[in-house]
Amino acid sequence: MKCLLSLFLILTVVSCNSNKKQTLQNQSIDTWQIENYTNEWGEKTNLSFVLRHCKGKFSNSFATDAPLDAELIINKKDISIKLYEYGDMLLKEEGKAFITVRDKDKKEHREDFDNSLNNGELGLWGKSQAMVRSALLKGGRVMFRIQIKNDGVWVGTYIFEVPNADGLKEALSKTRYYK
């Protein structure tokens, strides 16, 4: 019985990952999209956020320059990032993280943060969140490099870009978030 339950759980995870990959491939990576949050029943609420799909590459002890899909999830208060190794495997690695952002003027800004994942999202707060928001609101090409260290060992480097961040301010003005 335990074996059947384990097999069912594995098939469910594989099925969910396959659906995510298909969804990401069908999305445009050149625009900001306004999406609605959902409630505990999976129904859309009237609160919304801005979403941006990005492409990049990652390296770790198993892969070098492997395909990466990233999602920037932004509202008027918060920014989080989801990273998908090979385009469909949501990053689950926790540890000390370092984010470097290169803005449209090719100025690099670096901050560190504790990477405690919430539903697979890297949540940015304080200086790291302000740094990312500022670079994106400048518009133009914005590049990201996220490095994760666990127990003193580098476990991964994730590089992706927003080819053109223009329009974020306008997109955010159309969202609704908690007051």
BALOBA-1460 file (C-alpha; in Angstrom, 3 decimals):
// residues 179
<rec num="1" residu="m" x="0.000" y="0.000" z="0.000"/>
<rec num="2" residu="k" x="2.837" y="2.396" z="0.902"/>
<rec num="3" residu="c" x="4.448" y="1.614" z="-2.449"/>
<rec num="4" residu="l" x="1.254" y="2.511" z="-4.343"/>
<rec num="5" residu="l" x="0.879" y="5.741" z="-2.373"/>
<rec num="6" residu="s" x="4.505" y="6.684" z="-3.108"/>
<rec num="7" residu="l" x="4.018" y="5.968" z="-6.816"/>
<rec num="8" residu="f" x="0.846" y="8.103" z="-6.859"/>
<rec num="9" residu="l" x="2.654" y="11.020" z="-5.183"/>
<rec num="10" residu="i" x="5.560" y="10.809" z="-7.644"/>
<rec num="11" residu="l" x="3.195" y="10.760" z="-10.634"/>
<rec num="12" residu="t" x="1.276" y="13.723" z="-9.203"/>
<rec num="13" residu="v" x="4.474" y="15.792" z="-8.807"/>
<rec num="14" residu="v" x="5.652" y="14.909" z="-12.334"/>
<rec num="15" residu="s" x="2.228" y="15.806" z="-13.722"/>
<rec num="16" residu="c" x="2.227" y="19.180" z="-11.910"/>
<rec num="17" residu="n" x="5.736" y="19.982" z="-13.161"/>
<rec num="18" residu="s" x="4.779" y="19.101" z="-16.746"/>
<rec num="19" residu="n" x="1.757" y="21.404" z="-16.595"/>
<rec num="20" residu="k" x="3.919" y="24.235" z="-15.237"/>
<rec num="21" residu="k" x="6.392" y="23.880" z="-18.097"/>
<rec num="22" residu="q" x="3.603" y="24.048" z="-20.667"/>
<rec num="23" residu="t" x="2.137" y="27.126" z="-18.973"/>
<rec num="24" residu="l" x="5.502" y="28.918" z="-18.945"/>
<rec num="25" residu="q" x="6.168" y="28.118" z="-22.599"/>
<rec num="26" residu="n" x="2.800" y="29.577" z="-23.602"/>
<rec num="27" residu="q" x="3.403" y="32.880" z="-21.810"/>
<rec num="28" residu="s" x="4.997" y="35.916" z="-23.376"/>
<rec num="29" residu="i" x="8.366" y="36.853" z="-21.865"/>
<rec num="30" residu="d" x="8.358" y="40.386" z="-23.260"/>
<rec num="31" residu="t" x="5.541" y="41.980" z="-21.270"/>
<rec num="32" residu="w" x="4.326" y="42.666" z="-17.759"/>
<rec num="33" residu="q" x="1.138" y="40.764" z="-17.001"/>
<rec num="34" residu="i" x="-1.440" y="41.623" z="-14.355"/>
<rec num="35" residu="e" x="-2.683" y="38.529" z="-12.532"/>
<rec num="36" residu="n" x="-5.132" y="38.032" z="-9.665"/>
<rec num="37" residu="y" x="-4.368" y="36.392" z="-6.347"/>
<rec num="38" residu="t" x="-6.540" y="33.400" z="-5.523"/>
<rec num="39" residu="n" x="-8.259" y="32.489" z="-2.265"/>
<rec num="40" residu="e" x="-8.124" y="29.172" z="-0.426"/>
<rec num="41" residu="w" x="-10.726" y="27.761" z="-2.866"/>
<rec num="42" residu="g" x="-8.667" y="28.618" z="-5.929"/>
<rec num="43" residu="e" x="-11.034" y="31.421" z="-6.932"/>
<rec num="44" residu="k" x="-9.657" y="34.715" z="-8.210"/>
<rec num="45" residu="t" x="-9.863" y="37.641" z="-5.794"/>
<rec num="46" residu="n" x="-10.012" y="41.346" z="-6.639"/>
<rec num="47" residu="l" x="-6.388" y="41.760" z="-5.428"/>
<rec num="48" residu="s" x="-3.711" y="41.620" z="-8.106"/>
<rec num="49" residu="f" x="0.007" y="41.619" z="-8.831"/>
<rec num="50" residu="v" x="2.358" y="42.032" z="-11.783"/>
<rec num="51" residu="l" x="4.039" y="38.962" z="-13.254"/>
<rec num="52" residu="r" x="6.988" y="38.743" z="-15.620"/>
<rec num="53" residu="h" x="8.332" y="35.549" z="-17.187"/>
<rec num="54" residu="c" x="12.064" y="35.515" z="-17.913"/>
<rec num="55" residu="k" x="14.613" y="33.147" z="-19.424"/>
<rec num="56" residu="g" x="18.128" y="32.442" z="-18.282"/>
<rec num="57" residu="k" x="20.574" y="29.750" z="-17.237"/>
<rec num="58" residu="f" x="21.792" y="28.114" z="-14.055"/>
<rec num="59" residu="s" x="24.788" y="26.154" z="-12.841"/>
<rec num="60" residu="n" x="25.208" y="23.843" z="-9.862"/>
<rec num="61" residu="s" x="27.160" y="20.686" z="-9.032"/>
<rec num="62" residu="f" x="25.123" y="18.722" z="-11.619"/>
<rec num="63" residu="a" x="24.729" y="21.180" z="-14.494"/>
<rec num="64" residu="t" x="26.486" y="24.052" z="-16.247"/>
<rec num="65" residu="d" x="24.536" y="26.702" z="-18.163"/>
<rec num="66" residu="a" x="21.323" y="24.645" z="-18.037"/>
<rec num="67" residu="p" x="18.006" y="26.299" z="-19.030"/>
<rec num="68" residu="l" x="16.271" y="28.404" z="-16.401"/>
<rec num="69" residu="d" x="12.812" y="29.961" z="-16.331"/>
<rec num="70" residu="a" x="12.165" y="32.694" z="-13.785"/>
<rec num="71" residu="e" x="9.077" y="34.556" z="-12.653"/>
<rec num="72" residu="l" x="9.126" y="37.992" z="-11.056"/>
<rec num="73" residu="i" x="6.057" y="38.488" z="-8.864"/>
<rec num="74" residu="i" x="5.612" y="42.135" z="-7.909"/>
<rec num="75" residu="n" x="2.941" y="44.094" z="-6.098"/>
<rec num="76" residu="k" x="2.940" y="47.570" z="-4.618"/>
<rec num="77" residu="k" x="4.648" y="46.286" z="-1.471"/>
<rec num="78" residu="d" x="6.564" y="43.071" z="-2.165"/>
<rec num="79" residu="i" x="8.763" y="41.337" z="-4.731"/>
<rec num="80" residu="s" x="9.412" y="37.633" z="-4.983"/>
<rec num="81" residu="i" x="11.123" y="35.437" z="-7.537"/>
<rec num="82" residu="k" x="10.434" y="31.847" z="-8.566"/>
<rec num="83" residu="l" x="13.219" y="29.924" z="-10.304"/>
<rec num="84" residu="y" x="12.578" y="26.815" z="-12.421"/>
<rec num="85" residu="e" x="15.619" y="24.668" z="-13.177"/>
<rec num="86" residu="y" x="15.394" y="23.064" z="-16.639"/>
<rec num="87" residu="g" x="12.281" y="25.203" z="-17.157"/>
<rec num="88" residu="d" x="9.975" y="23.131" z="-14.959"/>
<rec num="89" residu="m" x="11.620" y="22.126" z="-11.661"/>
<rec num="90" residu="l" x="10.822" y="24.720" z="-8.985"/>
<rec num="91" residu="l" x="13.910" y="25.582" z="-6.923"/>
<rec num="92" residu="k" x="13.649" y="24.291" z="-3.378"/>
<rec num="93" residu="e" x="17.178" y="25.043" z="-2.129"/>
<rec num="94" residu="e" x="17.377" y="27.183" z="1.000"/>
<rec num="95" residu="g" x="20.374" y="28.981" z="2.463"/>
<rec num="96" residu="k" x="22.178" y="32.293" z="2.322"/>
<rec num="97" residu="a" x="21.467" y="34.037" z="-0.968"/>
<rec num="98" residu="f" x="23.200" y="36.860" z="-2.774"/>
<rec num="99" residu="i" x="21.464" y="38.843" z="-5.487"/>
<rec num="100" residu="t" x="23.287" y="41.061" z="-7.963"/>
<rec num="101" residu="v" x="21.242" y="43.308" z="-10.234"/>
<rec num="102" residu="r" x="22.661" y="45.073" z="-13.261"/>
<rec num="103" residu="d" x="20.460" y="48.006" z="-14.282"/>
<rec num="104" residu="k" x="20.035" y="49.600" z="-17.701"/>
<rec num="105" residu="d" x="23.031" y="51.872" z="-17.019"/>
<rec num="106" residu="k" x="25.166" y="48.722" z="-16.446"/>
<rec num="107" residu="k" x="25.609" y="49.608" z="-12.766"/>
<rec num="108" residu="e" x="25.746" y="46.546" z="-10.542"/>
<rec num="109" residu="h" x="24.117" y="46.449" z="-7.121"/>
<rec num="110" residu="r" x="24.509" y="43.536" z="-4.697"/>
<rec num="111" residu="e" x="22.680" y="42.546" z="-1.530"/>
<rec num="112" residu="d" x="22.467" y="39.396" z="0.514"/>
<rec num="113" residu="f" x="19.351" y="37.895" z="2.084"/>
<rec num="114" residu="d" x="18.261" y="34.777" z="3.883"/>
<rec num="115" residu="n" x="16.634" y="32.479" z="1.398"/>
<rec num="116" residu="s" x="13.786" y="30.847" z="3.253"/>
<rec num="117" residu="l" x="11.440" y="29.709" z="0.525"/>
<rec num="118" residu="n" x="7.709" y="30.252" z="0.813"/>
<rec num="119" residu="n" x="5.901" y="28.091" z="-1.769"/>
<rec num="120" residu="g" x="9.089" y="28.046" z="-3.797"/>
<rec num="121" residu="e" x="9.309" y="31.851" z="-3.854"/>
<rec num="122" residu="l" x="12.454" y="33.776" z="-2.988"/>
<rec num="123" residu="g" x="11.020" y="36.665" z="-0.999"/>
<rec num="124" residu="l" x="12.944" y="39.933" z="-1.127"/>
<rec num="125" residu="w" x="12.729" y="42.380" z="1.769"/>
<rec num="126" residu="g" x="14.416" y="45.560" z="2.891"/>
<rec num="127" residu="k" x="17.464" y="46.640" z="0.888"/>
<rec num="128" residu="s" x="17.344" y="43.733" z="-1.583"/>
<rec num="129" residu="q" x="13.706" y="44.443" z="-2.432"/>
<rec num="130" residu="a" x="14.330" y="48.202" z="-2.794"/>
<rec num="131" residu="m" x="17.371" y="47.544" z="-5.007"/>
<rec num="132" residu="v" x="15.439" y="45.261" z="-7.374"/>
<rec num="133" residu="r" x="12.407" y="47.576" z="-7.519"/>
<rec num="134" residu="s" x="14.604" y="50.599" z="-8.290"/>
<rec num="135" residu="a" x="16.456" y="48.815" z="-11.112"/>
<rec num="136" residu="l" x="13.211" y="47.570" z="-12.681"/>
<rec num="137" residu="l" x="11.471" y="50.952" z="-12.452"/>
<rec num="138" residu="k" x="14.384" y="52.554" z="-14.381"/>
<rec num="139" residu="g" x="13.280" y="50.416" z="-17.308"/>
<rec num="140" residu="g" x="15.486" y="49.010" z="-20.026"/>
<rec num="141" residu="r" x="17.462" y="45.789" z="-19.776"/>
<rec num="142" residu="v" x="17.855" y="44.467" z="-16.215"/>
<rec num="143" residu="m" x="20.004" y="41.427" z="-15.449"/>
<rec num="144" residu="f" x="19.898" y="39.244" z="-12.339"/>
<rec num="145" residu="r" x="22.390" y="36.868" z="-10.754"/>
<rec num="146" residu="i" x="21.319" y="34.935" z="-7.671"/>
<rec num="147" residu="q" x="23.825" y="32.771" z="-5.844"/>
<rec num="148" residu="i" x="22.823" y="30.407" z="-3.050"/>
<rec num="149" residu="k" x="25.147" y="29.103" z="-0.355"/>
<rec num="150" residu="n" x="24.157" y="26.342" z="2.073"/>
<rec num="151" residu="d" x="26.345" y="25.423" z="5.058"/>
<rec num="152" residu="g" x="29.220" y="27.415" z="3.545"/>
<rec num="153" residu="v" x="29.049" y="25.628" z="0.168"/>
<rec num="154" residu="w" x="27.894" y="27.272" z="-3.074"/>
<rec num="155" residu="v" x="24.930" y="25.228" z="-4.299"/>
<rec num="156" residu="g" x="23.803" y="27.212" z="-7.340"/>
<rec num="157" residu="t" x="24.075" y="30.293" z="-9.516"/>
<rec num="158" residu="y" x="20.996" y="31.532" z="-11.405"/>
<rec num="159" residu="i" x="21.244" y="34.173" z="-14.135"/>
<rec num="160" residu="f" x="18.289" y="35.683" z="-15.993"/>
<rec num="161" residu="e" x="17.240" y="38.987" z="-17.492"/>
<rec num="162" residu="v" x="14.306" y="41.227" z="-18.195"/>
<rec num="163" residu="p" x="15.090" y="42.338" z="-21.771"/>
<rec num="164" residu="n" x="12.992" y="45.488" z="-21.379"/>
<rec num="165" residu="a" x="11.565" y="46.499" z="-17.990"/>
<rec num="166" residu="d" x="9.731" y="49.543" z="-19.388"/>
<rec num="167" residu="g" x="6.088" y="49.732" z="-18.350"/>
<rec num="168" residu="l" x="6.365" y="48.292" z="-14.820"/>
<rec num="169" residu="k" x="5.230" y="51.527" z="-13.157"/>
<rec num="170" residu="e" x="2.139" y="51.647" z="-15.381"/>
<rec num="171" residu="a" x="1.378" y="47.957" z="-14.767"/>
<rec num="172" residu="l" x="1.697" y="48.400" z="-10.995"/>
<rec num="173" residu="s" x="-0.690" y="51.366" z="-11.102"/>
<rec num="174" residu="k" x="-3.351" y="49.003" z="-12.445"/>
<rec num="175" residu="t" x="-3.023" y="46.491" z="-9.617"/>
<rec num="176" residu="r" x="-5.007" y="46.301" z="-6.401"/>
<rec num="177" residu="y" x="-3.312" y="45.317" z="-3.160"/>
<rec num="178" residu="y" x="-4.032" y="45.449" z="0.553"/>
<rec num="179" residu="k" x="-4.069" y="48.974" z="1.952"/>
